Amino acid sequence: MQGPLCLRRTAERSSMTGILRLLLVTSLLSCWKQALVGANSWWSLALNPVQRPEMYIIGAQPLCSQLTGLSPGQRKLCQLYQDHMVYIGEGAKTGIKECQHQFKHRRWNCSTVDNNSVFGRVMQIGSREAAFTYAISAAGVVNAISRACREGELSTCGCSRTPRPKDLPRDWLWGGCGDNVEYGYRFAKEFVDAREREKNFPKGSEEQARSLMNLQNNEAGRRAVYKLADVACKCHGVSGSCSLKTCWLQLADFRKVGEYIKEKYDSAASMRLNKRNKLEQVNQRFNPPTAEDLVYLDPSPDYCLYNETTGSLGTHGRQCNKTSEGMDGCELMCCGRGYDQFKTVQVERCHCKFHWCCFVKCKKCTEIVDQYVCK
Amino acid sequence: MAGAIIENMSTKKLCMVGVALLLLQVLAFLVGGLIAPKPTSYVNPVAMKCVDIRKNHHSSKWFLPWGKGQCKSIQTFDEATNGHIEANDIVFAAHIPNSQFEMSPWFQFMLVVLQLDIAFKLNNYIEDNSMVNLNVSVAYRDDLKEEWKELASSMEQRKLNCILPVEKTVANEGRQYDCDVIPLMELGSVSHKYYLFNIRLPVSEKKKSNIAIGEIRDLHVVCIFQNGGFTMVWFAMKTFLTPSIIIIMIWYWRRITMMTRSPVLLEKVIFALGFSMTFINIPVEWFSIGYDWTWMLLFGDIRQGIFYAMLLSFWIIFCGEHMMDQTERNRISVYWKQVGPIAFGSCCLFIFDMCERGVQLKNPFYSIWTTDVGAEIAMAFIIVAGICACLYFLFLCFMVYQVFRNISGKQSNLPEMSKARRLHYEGLIFRFKFLMIITLACAALTVVFFITTQITEGNWKLGDLSIELNSAFFTGIYGMWNLYVFALMFLYAPSHKHYEDGHSNDGAGMSSGEEIQLTTTITHIDGPTEVYRLAGKEAQE
């Protein structure tokens, strides 16, 4: 959680991560068996650092076989596009971080459980939460690949920085380098969906329904990035008039993408498999979901209590807000079990002087705050 | 000008000409839509955050974002905070284009804008009317082994227009501002292969420089240039159109000189219009491939300006000469009221363009819009030009209205006139209405196409075919005005048919003498005596 977003780290948060860590350790111990049961996921790229491919070239070590969590199809893609793997990992990380931000005040807070299955068994249930997680991580990959593409880090995308065959400058003369976001979208589609496409589940089975659900949610996530990308334009016609205009896509702040997918989470559609092996809405009175909407199959499990079979971690030890009536309020968060009260000293930086980069001069202000933790 | 080709042509032939022109027009659109790529492209690298580790920042050193001699760089500014690096040590470096590519003179121009990613912090936010001071230097080289040579360097101040799309609360810390793009520079020629941008944002509390501009995360350098492929298609089109218009111009002028009278005003104006079209057409741009002519952009603007001024004047004079209200015109001075605004407006735009693109020849970073005073002056020029344009269109509409009023008046009298006069008036009316329709069609097409390209995406897909709308717009409209001028010179050239008529004596009832009288005075057909008097005067001259 200590990314560049959180410069102002308060005691509140660090104590929270402390509790989380404690929880993580305990749950890791108890999930020892689950790690074997729970399917490995490519999300693990976010947690296990992917080394830059250059190092593998020097060390002549096969990168792709080292990575856990890839399906056979994804492994093949990994071999073809080794330089992309770092960014997929980064994308998954951004996705998870955003998920944790969006669900900060919910009973299920998107916490990662172990390095292989990442979110643990909860993801095996086709719930709204699973839908959100699939969407946001797919979005994270589009975001990261597009970014890397624009920066010229990827050999196969438009304006690459790595050397390629000689005949290319002619193409360049003819057309420019193409759209990074589109490249990111296409690659993410290949990679993220590979897992679902390569399996052949029996028709009408639960697994097939789940596979369809994942595909739909992945697509919704990818589209969110594409849809929210800003178009920036510059006019440059005769005397600077707008008779000639050049526009380019600019990736949106990922927080916006997170908020957008969260909205989709709130309005997600409950689906079931119909006789023609397509997903259909349970409640036919509503408008059918579009490609941009999230869908789910099963109701969410009870996230209040620790449950090994569902993978729920429970809300024991979570912080809550005494005065709030929302999800982060102690009443809802602790599921009526009550809470403990602590007093902590919170150190905050205040009266700061900033430059646009790298220079902050602050005073330290301390404050004693009450904290509430679920029983 | 009586007895133009258009009147004496049979309907069948006229239709054939019309169809031929229409086909050429479609061809012009297709050339742009199918052959040419989109008119402009861009590269938008994120500037590398280089760290200037030397103590007193000599300006001679260039910072390379990658490749051989790559600078020491950081990924995010958090690293800098931990490493005690200051804002003044940061150099944003961008190389254009990416390594395997080369820029080329075919790109014609290069426009560079900056985009800043600025994060919101509750106690480090962007104040209203903030300015950002940029210390920019641009270098070039033509070989990867060469040393970088300085192209330009300057200290520039730009306005920072940013809005935070959400409320300014703690919860929204870290959100990005929506910032307008910052125009940086404009080059009128791309004669080098590699360009390097080094940008510093020096902070000085004393000078209040770059204070309160938020927390910058990234700087994107967006470089826009014309597509090489589009340039080729464009040049090819110009090279093809130039001789076509020149040939028809020669033919047209020969026809006029073959007449026994001296050319009338309208004929001269049509010729001038053809001349200004040729002026645009002549593909001097070919030289920009070999020579570093940075003034090409300005020159292009001037050429277009002259053509538009000519076209607008032509419409006014054409209306005036078809007024049929028994007044002698045939002199440009009669039209001062209408042509005056055109000349004045064009001058305003010319001065504005000289202030913007003219100064850019000296300092490529200059823009009149960056300072408040400059922006006001520029706006003033544009508003004055706009008023002139409005004035002009009021005059034009009034004249067209007058012509139509006169036409309806004349049409009721037509059956009572003598055959010669009737033919003359019918010719006038037909000529006028024909041009009216063609002009309106051209103008409408221009406007419709302009709006279409503005509101739709630049690319249409029809099955396997993909049509580049923007390119089609440019080649199509350019071809259209060329065809317009071509058709004008061809159809409104004086006809020689009456000679043949005279020889064959088919009894058209139009003696060549009367024809010449009608020609010289166009609108003036009051009484035969008057005509003869004027004709005599002309003869004396």
Interface residues (C-beta under 8 A of the other chain):
Chain A: P4 L5 C6 L7 R8 R150 E151 G152 C159 S160 R161 T162 P163 R164 L168 P169 W172 L173 W174 G175 G176 C177 D230 A232 K234 H236 V238 S239 G240 C242 S243 L244 K245 T246 W248 Q250 D253 R255 C350 C352 F354 H355 W356 C357 C358 F359 V360
Chain B: P37 K38 P39 T40 S41 Y42 V43 N44 P45 V46 W66 T76 F77 D78 A80 T81 I85 E86 A87 I90 P97 N98 S99 Q100 F101 E102 S104 W106 L111 V113 Q115 I118 K121 N123 N124 E173 G174 R175 Q176 D178 V181 P183 E186 L201 V203 N210 I211 I213 G214 E215 I216 R217 H220 V222 I224 N227 G228 G229 G300 D301 Q304 G305 L349 F352 D353 E356 R357 F450 Q454
